[in-house]
Each structure stands twice: as structure tokens, then as C-alpha cells.
Amino acid sequence: MNNLKRLLTRRLQAVPNKVIILVLIIAIIGFADASYLSVEHFQNVIPPCSLTGGCEKVLTSSFSTLLGIPVSLLGAIYYLLIAIGLFSFLESKNHEVLRVTLLLTILGLLASLWFVFLQVFILHSYCVYCMGSVATSTLLFICAVVIFERYEKSLEL
């Protein structure tokens, strides 16, 4: 609880553009992966899955949609929001925009943990594209933690 309070009561110092651009590239990779799966879903096509062989089972399971919406589309929206937040920060240098954007990476990590759990313990199959999304959302979260640790400073209240 103290860590959450600290995240909400501290502000970020000047974060170098190269750091934000690196995080932005990761978000764009995640967006491309999730968008590809979304397009394939709407075309009723299962992408080739030679490495793990479980894509069909994972992508056609009842867990692949939420209220009729493909979770890959929700993932694409998530990555797009991260990218928009990062672009916005690069343009405005508004640290609150950056803070909110980085805090959103918690949602991506939690969703990824849920989907890994489903693949390992429920479906017993693995989707290489889904694991790519897990990797990008985990990297985004790690980058957010590093940015918070390295560039935050206390607010004088």
C-alpha cells in the first residue's frame, strides 16, 4: 500500500526522450501483434503456429473473447492507449500523462498473467502470438518500474 501511495504522491523528473522512444517501440510491437490476431479473428483464420502448435486451441477457446469482443482487440486497444500516452508525453512533456500511461502497464501485466495461467493450467496449449503479447506487456511493465524508480522525485506537500 505504501508503494502505491508513493506512486501517486511523487512526480517524475525529466525522462529522456530516448527512454520514452524505447518504450514506445515496445508498445508498437505489442500493437502490431494484437492487431494481427484481431484481423485474423475477424477473418475467421487461425494464424500459422509452427513453434507451439497450440494456437488454434487457444484462439478458439471460450477465453479468446470477452462479451463477444476478441481479447486480441482489447489488447490492441491497450497497446494503442500506451502508444498515444507516450506520443502525448513526447509532445507535451506533461508528466501526469506519462504517470497515467506507465500505471496502465499494470493492467497489461495482470491480463498477461491471467492469459498465461489459462494457457498453462486450463487449456494446456500455447499460442506463440499470445506469448509475444505477454512478453511485450511484461517489458512495458518492467520499463515503467525502471522509469518510476530512476526518475521520480518527492513532491513537497
C-alpha positions in Angstrom: 0.0 0.0 0.0 2.9 2.3 0.7 4.3 1.7 -2.7 1.0 2.6 -4.3 0.8 5.8 -2.2 4.4 6.6 -3.2 3.5 6.2 -6.9 0.5 8.6 -6.5 2.4 11.2 -4.5 5.7 11.5 -6.4 6.3 13.1 -9.7 8.7 12.2 -12.4 11.8 14.2 -13.2 12.8 14.8 -16.8 12.7 11.4 -18.5 15.0 11.3 -21.6 13.2 11.1 -24.9 15.3 8.0 -25.9 13.9 6.1 -22.9 10.3 7.0 -23.9 11.0 6.1 -27.5 12.3 2.7 -26.5 9.0 2.1 -24.5 7.1 3.4 -27.5 8.7 0.9 -29.8 7.8 -2.0 -27.4 4.2 -0.7 -27.4 4.1 -0.5 -31.2 5.3 -4.1 -31.4 2.6 -5.2 -29.0 0.0 -3.3 -31.0 1.2 -5.0 -34.2 0.9 -8.4 -32.7 -2.5 -7.9 -31.1 -3.8 -6.2 -34.3 -2.7 -9.1 -36.4 -4.6 -11.5 -34.2 -7.6 -9.3 -34.3 -7.7 -9.2 -38.1 -7.2 -12.9 -38.2 -10.1 -13.4 -35.7 -12.5 -11.3 -37.8 -11.5 -13.1 -41.0 -12.1 -16.4 -39.2 -8.5 -17.5 -39.8 -6.1 -19.2 -37.4 -2.6 -17.9 -37.9 0.2 -20.4 -38.6 1.6 -21.7 -35.4 4.6 -24.0 -36.1 6.6 -23.4 -32.9 4.0 -24.3 -30.3 1.2 -25.9 -32.3 -1.5 -24.7 -29.8 -2.7 -21.5 -31.4 -5.9 -23.0 -32.7 -7.0 -24.3 -29.3 -6.1 -21.0 -27.6 -7.5 -18.7 -30.2 -10.8 -20.6 -30.5 -11.3 -21.2 -26.8 -14.1 -19.6 -24.8 -11.4 -17.4 -23.2 -10.5 -15.8 -26.5 -13.4 -13.4 -26.3 -14.9 -11.2 -23.6 -18.5 -10.3 -24.0 -18.2 -11.1 -27.7 -15.1 -8.9 -28.2 -11.8 -10.7 -29.1 -9.3 -10.2 -26.3 -6.8 -9.5 -29.0 -8.8 -6.4 -30.0 -8.8 -5.4 -26.3 -5.0 -5.9 -26.3 -4.6 -3.8 -29.5 -6.6 -1.0 -27.8 -4.4 -1.3 -24.7 -1.2 -1.0 -26.7 -2.7 1.9 -28.7 -3.5 3.7 -25.5 0.0 3.2 -24.2 1.4 4.5 -27.5 -0.9 7.5 -27.6 0.1 8.3 -24.0 3.8 8.1 -24.8 3.4 10.2 -28.0 1.4 12.7 -26.0 4.2 12.9 -23.4 6.8 13.4 -26.1 4.9 16.3 -27.4 3.7 18.0 -24.2 6.2 16.9 -21.6 3.2 16.5 -19.3 4.4 14.2 -16.5 0.9 13.4 -15.4 0.2 11.9 -18.8 3.3 9.8 -18.5 2.4 8.7 -15.0 -1.0 7.5 -16.0 0.4 5.8 -19.1 3.0 4.0 -17.1 0.5 3.0 -14.4 -1.7 1.4 -17.2 1.1 -1.1 -17.7 -0.1 -2.8 -14.5 -3.3 -3.7 -16.3 -1.3 -5.3 -19.2 0.8 -7.3 -16.8 -2.2 -8.6 -14.9 -4.0 -9.5 -18.1 -0.9 -11.3 -19.3 -0.5 -13.3 -16.1 -4.2 -14.3 -16.4 -3.7 -15.5 -20.0 -0.5 -17.4 -19.2 -2.4 -19.1 -16.4 -5.2 -20.1 -18.8 -2.8 -21.4 -21.4 -0.7 -23.4 -18.9 -3.3 -24.7 -16.4 -6.6 -24.7 -18.2 -6.0 -25.0 -22.0 -2.7 -26.9 -21.8 -1.8 -25.2 -25.1 0.3 -22.3 -26.1 -0.1 -19.6 -28.7 3.2 -18.1 -29.8 1.4 -14.8 -30.7 -0.2 -14.6 -27.3 3.2 -15.3 -25.6 4.6 -12.4 -27.7 2.0 -10.2 -26.3 2.9 -11.4 -22.8 6.5 -10.6 -23.5 5.7 -7.0 -24.7 3.3 -6.2 -21.9 5.8 -7.6 -19.3 8.6 -5.5 -20.9 6.3 -2.4 -20.8 5.7 -3.0 -17.1 9.4 -3.5 -16.4 10.2 -0.3 -18.2 7.5 1.5 -16.2 9.0 0.3 -12.9 12.5 1.3 -14.0 11.3 4.8 -15.1 9.5 5.3 -11.7 12.5 4.1 -9.8 15.0 6.1 -11.7 13.2 9.3 -12.5 10.8 10.0 -9.7 11.2 12.8 -7.1 9.3 13.7 -4.0 6.5 16.2 -4.1 6.8 18.9 -1.5 3.4 18.9 0.2 
